[in-house]
Amino acid sequence: MEIYGSNTTYNLENVLRQNILGSDYYRQTCTSLNNWSDIVDEIYENVDHVEPWMSGNARGASSAFCLLHRLFTLKLNPKQIKDMLDHRDSPYIRAVGFLYLRYVADPKTLWSWCALYVKDQEMFAPSGPEQKEVTMGDYVRDLLLSQVGCS
């Protein structure tokens, strides 16, 4: 799938992008993941929320957004994106797939990608364990209706 917008910033806010690129996790782990399936496995193993920033005292970029950036650099094909959206091993794999679309898909195609999912009833906690759960459909609707910070 062709990247819509910037092929270097991937439409991420500059501060977030700089924090991703400067993080030890991105430099030491994410850059060593050279294919889509390894990144999906890493999401399964190490992502427990899809907020852009880590919580607590360490306010760096989250593992989800570091891995999302790595996916941007691989320029996923439509089958890989669809496989993420339909993945059943972890809702966070699915959520990262929707984030991928929200940041780099042509806005004219977003609805065609997401329409099937706005009534998805799978429950998950986008902000992490012990946080409020929402349906995947609600999450997708929120992504479609929110403003994404572009640099």
C-alpha positions in Angstrom: 0.0 0.0 0.0 1.3 3.4 -0.9 2.1 5.7 2.0 -0.2 8.8 2.0 1.6 12.0 3.1 5.2 12.0 4.2 7.4 9.0 3.5 9.8 10.2 6.2 7.7 11.3 9.1 4.7 9.1 8.3 2.5 11.9 9.5 3.6 11.5 13.1 3.9 14.5 15.3 7.6 15.5 15.4 8.1 15.2 19.1 6.6 11.7 19.1 8.7 10.7 16.1 11.9 12.0 17.6 11.2 10.1 20.9 10.5 6.9 18.9 13.8 7.2 16.9 15.8 8.1 20.0 14.4 5.3 22.2 16.7 2.4 23.1 13.8 0.0 22.4 13.4 1.2 18.9 17.2 1.3 18.1 18.0 -2.1 19.8 14.8 -4.1 19.2 12.6 -2.7 16.5 15.3 -2.1 13.9 16.4 -5.7 14.3 13.0 -6.9 13.3 13.2 -7.1 9.5 9.9 -8.6 8.5 6.2 -8.2 9.1 5.7 -11.5 11.0 8.5 -10.7 13.5 7.0 -7.4 14.2 3.5 -8.9 14.7 5.1 -11.5 17.1 6.8 -8.6 19.0 3.4 -6.8 19.3 1.9 -10.0 20.7 4.7 -10.4 23.2 5.3 -6.8 24.4 2.4 -4.5 23.6 -0.2 -4.1 26.4 -1.6 -0.7 25.3 -1.8 1.5 22.2 -1.2 4.9 23.7 1.6 6.9 22.0 3.5 7.3 25.3 4.7 5.0 28.1 2.9 5.5 31.4 4.5 6.3 34.7 7.8 8.0 35.2 9.3 6.9 32.0 7.5 9.1 29.5 9.2 7.9 26.3 7.4 6.5 23.2 5.4 3.4 23.8 6.4 0.0 22.4 3.2 0.1 20.3 4.3 3.3 18.6 7.9 2.2 18.2 6.7 -1.0 16.4 4.1 1.0 14.4 7.0 3.2 13.1 8.9 0.1 12.2 5.9 -1.1 10.2 5.8 2.2 8.4 9.3 1.7 7.2 8.4 -1.7 5.8 5.5 -0.2 3.8 2.9 -3.0 4.4 1.0 -4.6 1.5 -2.8 -4.8 1.7 -2.8 -8.5 2.7 -0.5 -7.8 5.7 -2.7 -5.0 6.8 -5.9 -7.1 6.5 -4.2 -9.9 8.4 -3.5 -7.5 11.2 -7.0 -6.2 11.3 -8.4 -9.7 11.5 -5.8 -11.2 13.9 -7.3 -13.1 16.7 -4.3 -13.7 19.0 -4.2 -10.1 20.4 -6.5 -7.1 20.1 -3.3 -5.0 20.2 -2.1 -6.5 16.9 -5.5 -5.4 15.5 -5.3 -1.9 17.1 -1.8 -1.3 15.7 -3.1 -2.3 12.3 -5.9 0.3 12.6 -3.3 2.9 13.7 -1.2 2.1 10.7 -4.2 2.9 8.5 -5.1 6.0 10.4 -1.6 7.5 9.9 -0.6 6.5 6.4 -3.6 5.4 4.4 -5.2 7.8 1.9 -8.1 9.3 3.8 -10.3 8.5 0.9 -9.8 4.8 1.5 -10.1 4.8 5.3 -13.8 4.0 5.3 -13.4 1.1 2.9 -10.8 -0.4 5.2 -12.7 0.2 8.4 -16.4 -0.1 7.6 -16.5 -3.8 8.5 -15.1 -3.2 11.9 -17.1 -0.3 13.4 -19.5 -2.8 15.0 -16.8 -5.2 16.1 -17.6 -6.3 19.7 -14.2 -7.6 20.8 -13.4 -5.9 24.1 -9.9 -4.5 25.0 -8.3 -1.8 27.0 -6.5 0.6 24.6 -4.8 2.4 27.6 -3.6 -0.8 29.1 -4.4 -3.4 31.8 -6.7 -2.2 34.6 -7.9 0.6 32.4 -11.3 1.1 30.8 -12.3 -1.5 28.2 -14.0 -0.5 24.9 -15.1 -2.5 21.9 -12.8 -2.6 18.9 -15.6 -1.0 17.0 -15.7 2.0 19.4 -11.9 2.2 19.1 -12.0 2.2 15.3 -14.8 4.9 15.3 -12.7 7.0 17.6 -9.7 6.7 15.3 -11.7 7.7 12.3 -13.2 10.7 14.0 -10.0 11.9 15.8 -7.5 14.4 14.5 -4.1 12.8 14.1 -1.2 15.2 14.9 0.8 15.7 11.7 4.2 17.4 11.6 
